[in-house]
Amino acid sequence: MSHSLSLPLVRGMPPPAWRLAALAGLLLVVSLSGSRGAAGAPAQPDTCLDCHRAQPAAREMEASIHAAYGIRCADCHGGDATKATRAEAESKEAGFRGALKNAYDVLAACGPCHDAEHERQEPWRHVLLQRDSVQRYKRGDHGHALLTNQNTDAADCADCHRAHGTRRVTDPESLSHPLNMNATCGRCHGDRDYISKYNFDSRIPSWVEASVHGKWAASLPPGEAPTCAGCHRGHENRNYKQQKVYDVCGRCHGRERAQFPSGHPHRLDEVNCSICHGSHAIKRPDDAMLGRDGVCVRCHEPQKQPESAAVRYLVGVQDAAAQARRRLARTTALLAAQRRHGIPSPPLEKNLQRLERRWRQRFGLEQHRLDLPRLRRLSEEMEPGLANLERLILARQRLLWWDRVALVAGAILLAGVGGTLAGRGRRQP
C-alpha cells in the first residue's frame, strides 16, 4: 500500500529532479555506512601519548581543535606514532623533528596544513580554517621581521594561537577570540623590556583597554568588537601610515570616511583620523574637539592667527554647539524640576534623550565635512522638537496642577461635610 501511494509521486517528478533525489539518497546511504565503518574501526595507535599523556601539553592537545580534526603529535613533530618502540617512532628515517625550537620550526610545522603552497601535497587538510594563513603571515610585519630581518623575537603562529591548546577563533578560550585579542597582543606589546627595543611604546595595550574601542570590545558581538587585529589585521598585520589610516578606519566608520570629499582643505598625507582622534588612546568624540580647547588648535593657534579662516571656523562650531547645548539644558531642567516635585515623565525623558542623541550623532558626523552653515542648521533644526517637547511638559504640569487643586478642594469639601454632619449629631437629644 505504501508503494502504491509513493509511486504517483515518483512518476510525477521531472526526470532531472528524480535523478538528483536518487543521487542524494545514494550519497546519504554511503556516508552513513562509511561513518559507521569508521566508528567501528580500531583507532590508530599513538605511541606519543603512551609516554606524554600526563604532560600538560598532551592534555591541551587532546582538547584542541587539531585533535578534533584528527591531527596527532607526529603531524607537527614528525616521527611515526604507530611504531612500538620509542627508537623506531623517533628515528630520522621516520622524519622525527622533535621539539619546535624556534619560529622557523613553527612555520614549517604549520605550513603543510595552513599554507596554500602545500595544497597539492595534502589537499584534504584544507578543510581546516584558512589555507593561506601562513602566506599572509609571511607578507605581514611579523613575518617580514622573522624571514627578512632574521629576528626570532617576532611573533609566530604559536604565540597567537598556542602551540598545543589551539582553539577555534570563535571559542572564548582561544587566544585569538575577539575578547582575548587585545590581551594576547599585549603579552608582547605591553612588555617594556621586550618591545622597547623596536621603538614600540609598551603603554599602548593599556591605552587601548581604556579607550572607547576597549570599552566597546566587551559589550559588542565578537564579530563587531574592535580589536588589534581589526585595525592591523591578524596574519597579514601592518603598521599603517598616513593616508592608509583613512582606509583602515573606514572599514567601520564608512560614513565618516565619506564626509571627506575631494578638494578637502586637509591633505591626506598631512592629516588623518589618528591626528585628531588618536590611534590607540581614542576617546569618545564630541563637538568640543573642534572648539577653542580641542584638537584643531594644536595646529591652528587662535593667539597666533586669530583672524584665520580655520580659527573663525572653530569659533563658529563652538558657538553652534553651545547654542544647541543651552537649548537642551533648558528642556532638561524642566524635566528635572518636575521630577523633584514628584512628577516623573519617563516617556518625555526618553524623547529628550533620543533627540539629544540624534543631534550629537549628526553633528559629529557632519563635523568631518567642515561645513559650518550646515552645522548651524543642524542645531536650529532641533528647536521645533524641543519646543514641542516643552509644550508637552508644561501641559502635563498644568494638568497635574489642576488635578492637585481638585484633590485638595475635594478633601476640604469632604472635611466640611463631615464636620457639619458631626455637629448635627451632637445637637440631637
C-alpha positions in Angstrom: 0.0 0.0 0.0 2.8 2.4 0.8 4.3 1.6 -2.6 1.2 2.5 -4.4 0.9 5.8 -2.5 4.5 6.8 -3.3 4.5 5.6 -6.9 2.5 8.5 -8.4 4.8 11.0 -6.6 7.8 9.4 -8.2 6.2 9.3 -11.7 5.2 12.9 -11.4 8.7 14.1 -10.7 10.6 15.5 -13.7 13.5 13.3 -14.7 16.2 15.7 -13.6 14.7 16.0 -10.1 14.3 12.2 -9.9 18.0 11.8 -10.7 19.0 14.3 -8.1 16.8 12.7 -5.5 18.2 9.3 -6.2 21.8 10.6 -6.1 21.2 12.4 -2.8 19.8 9.2 -1.3 22.7 7.1 -2.5 25.2 9.6 -1.1 23.4 9.6 2.2 23.5 5.8 2.5 27.2 5.7 1.5 28.1 8.4 4.1 26.1 6.8 6.8 27.7 3.4 6.1 31.1 5.0 6.0 30.7 6.8 9.3 29.5 3.5 10.9 32.5 1.8 9.5 34.9 4.5 10.7 33.3 4.4 14.2 33.7 0.7 14.4 37.2 0.6 13.1 40.0 0.3 15.7 41.8 3.6 16.5 45.3 4.0 15.1 47.9 3.6 17.8 49.6 6.7 19.1 52.8 5.8 21.0 53.5 9.5 21.7 50.7 9.5 24.2 51.9 6.4 25.9 54.8 8.5 27.3 53.5 12.0 27.2 49.8 11.6 28.2 50.4 13.0 31.7 52.2 16.1 30.3 50.1 19.4 30.2 50.9 19.8 26.5 49.3 16.4 25.8 46.2 17.3 27.8 45.9 20.6 25.9 46.3 18.9 22.6 43.6 16.4 23.3 41.1 19.3 24.0 42.3 21.3 20.9 40.7 21.9 17.5 43.6 20.0 16.0 42.6 16.8 17.9 39.0 17.2 16.8 40.2 17.0 13.2 42.4 14.0 13.8 45.7 15.8 13.9 48.2 14.0 16.1 51.6 14.8 17.7 53.5 13.3 14.8 51.8 15.6 12.3 53.8 18.5 13.8 56.8 16.9 15.5 57.4 14.2 12.9 58.1 10.6 13.5 55.9 7.5 13.3 53.5 7.1 16.2 52.4 3.7 15.1 55.8 2.1 15.9 56.0 0.0 19.1 59.3 1.4 20.4 60.5 5.0 21.0 63.6 4.4 19.0 61.6 3.5 15.9 59.0 6.2 16.4 61.6 8.9 16.8 64.1 7.8 14.2 65.4 10.0 11.4 64.0 7.6 8.9 60.5 8.3 10.3 61.1 12.1 9.8 61.2 12.9 13.5 61.8 16.6 14.2 61.3 16.7 17.9 60.5 19.9 19.8 59.9 23.0 17.7 62.8 25.2 18.9 62.0 28.5 17.1 59.7 30.4 14.9 61.1 28.8 11.8 60.2 25.3 13.1 56.7 26.5 13.9 56.2 27.8 10.4 57.5 24.5 9.0 55.1 22.6 11.1 52.0 24.8 10.4 52.7 25.2 6.7 51.6 21.8 5.4 48.0 22.5 6.6 47.7 26.2 6.6 49.9 27.2 3.6 48.4 27.2 0.1 51.8 26.2 -1.4 51.3 22.7 0.1 47.8 22.3 -1.3 48.9 19.7 -3.9 50.7 17.6 -1.3 47.9 17.3 1.2 44.7 18.7 -0.2 42.5 17.0 2.4 43.9 19.1 5.2 42.4 22.3 3.8 39.1 21.6 5.5 40.9 23.4 8.3 40.4 27.2 8.6 42.2 29.5 6.1 44.5 27.8 3.7 46.6 30.9 3.1 47.2 31.9 6.7 51.0 31.2 6.5 51.3 33.0 3.2 49.6 36.1 4.6 51.8 35.9 7.7 54.8 36.0 5.5 53.6 39.2 3.9 52.9 40.9 7.3 55.2 42.8 9.5 55.7 39.8 11.9 56.7 37.6 9.0 58.9 40.2 7.4 60.7 40.7 10.7 61.3 36.9 11.0 62.1 35.9 7.4 63.7 39.1 6.1 65.4 40.5 9.2 66.0 37.1 10.8 64.5 38.4 14.0 63.4 35.4 16.1 61.7 37.8 18.6 58.9 38.2 16.0 55.6 36.6 16.9 54.8 33.2 15.2 51.7 31.1 15.0 52.1 29.6 18.5 52.3 33.0 20.1 48.8 33.9 19.0 47.1 30.5 18.8 49.0 28.4 21.4 51.3 25.5 20.5 49.2 22.7 21.7 45.9 24.1 23.0 44.8 25.6 19.7 41.1 26.6 19.6 38.7 27.9 17.1 38.8 31.7 16.8 35.1 31.7 17.9 36.0 29.7 21.1 36.1 32.0 24.1 39.1 30.1 25.3 41.1 30.9 22.1 43.9 33.5 22.4 42.6 34.9 19.1 39.0 35.3 20.2 38.0 39.0 19.8 37.5 39.4 23.6 41.0 38.0 24.2 42.8 39.5 21.2 44.0 42.7 22.9 45.4 40.8 25.9 47.2 38.4 23.5 48.9 41.2 21.6 49.6 42.9 25.0 51.7 40.0 26.1 54.5 41.2 23.8 53.5 44.8 23.1 52.9 45.5 26.8 56.3 44.1 27.9 58.5 47.1 28.2 61.8 45.3 28.2 60.8 43.2 25.2 59.1 45.7 23.0 61.0 49.0 23.6 63.9 47.6 21.6 61.8 48.1 18.5 60.6 51.6 19.2 57.1 50.5 20.3 55.5 52.1 23.4 54.7 49.4 25.9 51.8 51.6 27.2 49.8 51.0 24.0 47.8 48.0 25.3 46.7 49.9 28.4 45.7 52.8 26.3 43.6 50.6 24.1 41.9 49.0 27.1 40.9 52.4 28.5 39.9 53.8 25.1 36.4 53.8 23.6 37.4 50.8 21.5 38.5 48.9 24.5 35.2 49.6 26.3 33.2 48.6 23.3 35.1 45.4 22.8 33.5 43.8 25.9 29.9 44.9 25.0 29.6 44.3 21.2 29.2 40.9 19.5 32.5 39.2 18.8 32.4 39.9 15.0 31.9 43.6 15.6 34.2 44.2 18.6 37.1 46.5 17.7 40.4 44.6 18.4 44.1 45.0 17.5 43.6 42.6 14.6 40.6 44.6 13.4 42.9 47.6 12.6 46.2 45.9 12.0 44.9 42.6 10.5 45.6 39.3 12.1 48.1 37.3 9.9 49.0 40.0 7.4 49.5 42.6 10.1 50.6 46.1 9.2 51.7 49.2 11.0 49.7 51.7 8.9 51.0 55.1 8.0 49.4 58.4 6.9 46.7 58.2 4.2 46.3 54.4 4.8 44.7 55.3 8.2 41.6 56.6 6.3 41.1 53.2 4.7 41.7 51.3 8.0 39.2 53.5 10.0 36.8 53.5 7.0 36.3 49.7 7.4 34.0 50.5 10.3 33.5 54.3 10.0 32.5 54.4 6.4 30.1 57.3 6.8 32.7 59.5 8.4 35.2 58.5 5.7 32.7 59.5 3.0 32.4 63.0 4.5 35.9 63.9 3.2 35.2 64.9 -0.4 37.8 65.7 -3.0 39.3 69.1 -2.5 39.2 68.8 1.3 41.4 71.5 2.9 43.4 68.8 4.7 45.8 66.8 2.6 45.7 63.0 3.3 49.4 62.9 3.7 49.3 65.6 6.4 46.2 65.0 8.4 44.4 61.7 9.1 41.9 60.2 11.5 44.6 59.4 14.1 45.9 63.0 14.1 42.5 64.2 15.6 41.3 61.1 17.4 44.5 59.4 18.3 45.4 55.9 17.2 45.2 53.9 20.4 44.0 56.1 23.3 40.8 57.0 21.4 38.2 58.9 23.4 34.5 59.2 22.7 34.3 62.1 20.2 32.2 65.2 20.7 31.8 68.7 19.3 34.3 70.1 21.8 37.1 68.5 19.8 36.7 71.4 17.3 36.4 74.1 20.0 38.8 76.5 21.4 40.4 73.8 23.6 40.1 71.0 21.0 42.4 69.1 18.8 42.4 71.7 15.9 44.1 74.4 18.0 47.3 72.2 18.0 47.9 73.5 14.5 45.6 76.5 14.2 46.5 78.5 17.2 44.0 81.3 18.0 46.5 83.5 19.7 48.8 83.5 16.7 46.3 83.6 13.9 43.0 85.0 15.4 41.7 86.2 12.0 42.5 83.0 10.0 39.7 81.1 8.4 40.4 78.0 10.4 40.1 79.8 13.7 36.9 81.6 12.7 35.5 78.2 11.7 36.4 76.7 15.1 34.8 79.6 17.0 31.7 79.2 14.8 31.4 75.5 15.5 31.8 76.1 19.2 29.0 78.7 19.1 26.7 76.5 17.2 27.3 73.6 19.6 26.9 75.9 22.6 23.5 77.2 21.3 22.3 73.6 21.0 23.6 72.7 24.4 21.8 75.7 26.0 18.5 74.7 24.4 18.9 71.1 25.6 19.8 72.2 29.1 16.6 74.3 29.4 14.4 71.3 28.5 16.4 69.0 30.7 16.0 71.5 33.6 12.2 71.5 33.1 12.0 67.7 33.4 14.3 67.7 36.4 12.1 70.2 38.2 9.1 68.1 37.6 10.9 65.0 38.9 11.9 66.9 42.1 8.2 67.8 42.6 7.2 64.2 42.3 6.0 64.4 38.7 8.2 61.9 36.8 7.8 61.7 33.0 9.7 58.6 31.6 8.2 58.9 28.1 9.2 62.6 27.8 12.6 61.9 29.2 13.2 59.2 26.6 12.1 61.5 23.8 14.6 64.1 25.1 17.4 61.5 25.2 16.5 60.3 21.7 16.5 63.9 20.4 19.8 64.7 22.0 21.5 61.5 20.8 20.3 62.1 17.3 21.7 65.7 17.3 25.1 64.6 18.7 25.4 61.8 16.1 24.5 64.0 13.2 26.6 66.9 14.5 29.6 64.6 15.0 29.2 63.1 11.5 28.9 66.4 9.8 31.9 67.9 11.5 34.1 65.9 9.1 32.7 67.9 6.2 33.9 71.1 7.7 30.7 72.9 6.6 29.8 75.5 9.2 26.5 76.6 7.8 25.3 73.0 7.7 26.3 72.5 11.4 24.4 75.7 12.4 21.3 74.4 10.5 21.5 71.1 12.5 21.4 73.0 15.7 18.5 75.1 14.5 16.6 72.0 13.3 16.5 70.8 16.9 14.5 73.8 18.0 11.0 72.6 16.8 11.4 69.3 18.5 12.5 70.8 21.8 9.8 73.4 21.7 7.1 70.8 21.2 8.6 68.7 24.0 8.5 71.7 26.3 4.8 72.3 25.5 4.0 68.7 26.4 6.0 69.1 29.7 4.2 72.3 30.6 0.8 70.9 29.6 1.3 67.8 31.8 2.5 70.1 34.6 -0.7 72.2 34.3 -2.9 69.1 34.1 -1.3 67.6 37.2 -1.6 71.0 39.0 -5.3 71.2 38.4 -5.6 67.6 39.5 -3.9 68.5 42.8 -6.2 71.6 43.1 -9.3 69.4 42.6 -7.9 66.8 45.0 -7.3 69.5 47.7 -10.7 71.1 47.1 -12.4 67.7 47.3 -10.6 66.9 50.6 -11.7 70.3 52.0 -15.3 69.7 50.9 -15.4 66.3 52.4 -13.9 67.6 55.6 -16.6 70.4 55.7 -19.4 67.9 55.1 -18.1 65.6 57.7 -17.8 68.4 60.3 -21.4 69.5 59.5 -22.8 66.0 60.0 -20.8 65.6 63.2 -22.2 68.9 64.6 -25.8 67.9 63.8 -25.3 64.6 65.6 -24.2 66.4 68.7 -27.2 68.8 68.8 -29.8 65.9 68.7 -31.2 65.0 72.2 
